[in-house]
Amino acid sequence: MSDLLWQKPGVAVDAQIQAFLAGDDVILDREFFLHDIRASGAHARGLERIGILSADELAALERELRQLAEDFQSGEFVLDDRYEDGHSAIEARLVERLGDAGKKIHTGRSRNDQVLVATRLWLKEKLARVVELSRQTVRIALDRAQAEADVPLPGYTHLQRAVVSSLGMWWAAWAEAFIDNARRAADTLALVDCNPLGTAAGYGVNLPLDREHPTAELGFSRIQLSPVYAQLSRGKFELAALEALGSSTLDLRRLAWDLSLFTSAEFGFVTLPAQYTTGSSIMPNKRNPDVIELMRAVHASVAAARTEVELLLSLPSGYHRDLQASKGAIFHGFGRGLAALELLPALLGNLDWNTDRMQAAIDAGMYATDVAVEQAAAGVPFRDAYRAAAESVDTAGAGRTPQASLAVRVSPGAAADLRLDILRARLQELGD
């Protein structure tokens, strides 16, 4: 490991203790390394603006930072246990190549605001992806809701056959859900879109740092002004980001459950594209819906990451090393969550419905609610209409068809009045 900036003369570094302190930093920081390099360049330009760096020193630092990014992407430079973390690796490289100029880049910042700005940039990127994948999901759901609006589908409550429903209603539900998910992710992106660079370890520095310039350069909408709050927000913003991701993975879990049931032989409503299934290692007669089963599992990882961050935050104000563990949580939470969401639009666009099986699953009792509501509309008190319909469940379907049931379901949002135009307008409001 390279020399530690904080190492004191005459004090030996215990390798076992240092390994514990470093944890998985050099592994995790590979995920944030390019963001750290980008922010280091912005910081260097800020230092030049207040006279800490000369123009020549800045040019040399910019050149070496660009080269480091290229070497990292090509595999020429490897972030490994030679370094304490990504930040020290950047500085070690700059000192090695540039000497004193490289040593100057840490002026006016700490590793705390350095990791904050790198992970903040990363969170913005990931939340933007949640927004985009949610919008893609909405577009497919709306298109299929319109194309398949009148196709009958059994509707279930308590996992029991309940009423006649439609593919239009099923698709519209997921469209509206993911509109809300996109909005929540966008709102959370706006929350975290603030620049902590220049807050040092939470108390600022005795330099007239030009914090506005790197804020604009790095694409942040505002400065995170209070150095103390910059440290307070670490973990709080990560928690908010995971909660926004969790809105999507929670809906994904329930959607995947529907598909798990619908693809079973007992239902037989849905056929998945072959690439979304795998063969059994022991039972040659079947294909397994492994993709949707793992989609169901993903929310557990996101929820675990959220819980890990939440439990870290039992701290007083100021920086604490405990917060280092929040990097692993967001890495694993977003790594699992986004991987599943990336597969969702194509899955929804390519699944096929077995309409004969769906139609055959609609029995006479599923019209009983229609019978009761019709009687109530004719003036019979609903409780009396309900009891009468319950007594004649077996004959409730006489003379009725699923299509006719759907055609008179005129309450707003129901099968005969899906109002997909309103959902499309909400999607447009999100910048689609």
Steps between C-alpha positions, in 0.01 A plus 500: 500500500622850419586746778197622693445875509393484864785271616698643794881476531614215720160330504491169316189410308364164613415307181207313654346815644553689177336221300197526729490878465525488123234230473389457139586858405735425213243261354201726551687810387545344157133581453550865597854550369421685178264730688779569751741581217245733341440680829876522561537685172227744598666552838835565335349762273344662806841510669651667197228765510609604854874483431589173674602342169678668212369469147780257415433287808131486414574398142726221623242379752226502239719303261584237761141469619386439143773242456408330826137474390608347169738258669231394747246437225750303291622293795848649487445642848345269761355625826615233744634454852812702426275792592287585799211612282423666168583848627848404615558318172427816302734707714775236498491494122511880474788526749688227315461678166508866606672526838404815691219591262340166575530561874306826468174350374386405850508864608160615622328165506482183707440141409152553643383760253696317231300179546183701548527671164597178320211301646263792450584511129453123488162517673382763254597273213324199649183690588485641148514142375213401729298786352577395142430130556174587672401714202587219260283264703213749496517545123476126438223455755295784349543374146394150599212632711367679194555208262356238737247713684199274447665160546336328800720392790378344826529742788609367839473609860651289779636278217140395432303558180304819559378698198551535129801722431696586187851524369436872461449534874801280581733697276362839610570412863869446433514809280369720781721328757817565305399859424498551876828312530660722238371810675631386836842423354505839324403679822772315688749588229410866556557452874851355463598736218720720716877535515685420825847558350688760704336424833813305608439287810187693584637834619630673191856629454677832535512557125266703276397192302300574185231243564267635232735411215537123569129484583415618150777299337391174662137558403355551847195721529613661825771512766453301817583806700547391861815292554340346808188404306716349225607241755148466643367429152733206448283197553182708500525558124609140438198382696270720292653367178452139608142576600434641154654194340296285737176650368582349162629166627200462731267533201731277300465231767120506479502509122738203496267316738214547254715359222616214719139399555388570145778290347425197717328202343204553734435846352667486160418863421848614398782362288839658559760540226731199510802705607325587827478135604754229576492124487484288811821320592307186591149523351512495118129567465496865600640848467547721805409871514828582674517861382171605657579301814828688542313823426281414799811457713662832411293717732643307795847626407379859466314480831808352669716783368248757621493340845880490516524874428218584741669310782826685435335833568476475878779757525554854631587777257836508328689240307534144631682208342183289533369680192762330288268197499234693306704458182454123501128533563430726203732299278321174571150648513523684170708226343227243558202731456604664175609169347144373539334820383720498189335172393142606570404706190601230251331232709172691505526578130545138398282284725200332337151449640309174460155650455316168476623397845411841641149486356446145626596603853210746526214320677140595572569627850728774367190684371335513843638845575357629170160359597508667841610838364234493226231440760638780716492735200135404451421611855544187709702573816846361441498271803180336373636481146820346634315229691282417202803475272679279753204259502510463121875490435477184290262665254649850504668446166188400311486694175815695584839521333832636621499758222158631602606516864802709407302727268279628783785541755484879460637631830811716437804281453298182456496288184260714297664829602872434541589866434838408361527854363531628857777253573678600179475865605654416838781323319555808286530710814800288596680612185422201281 
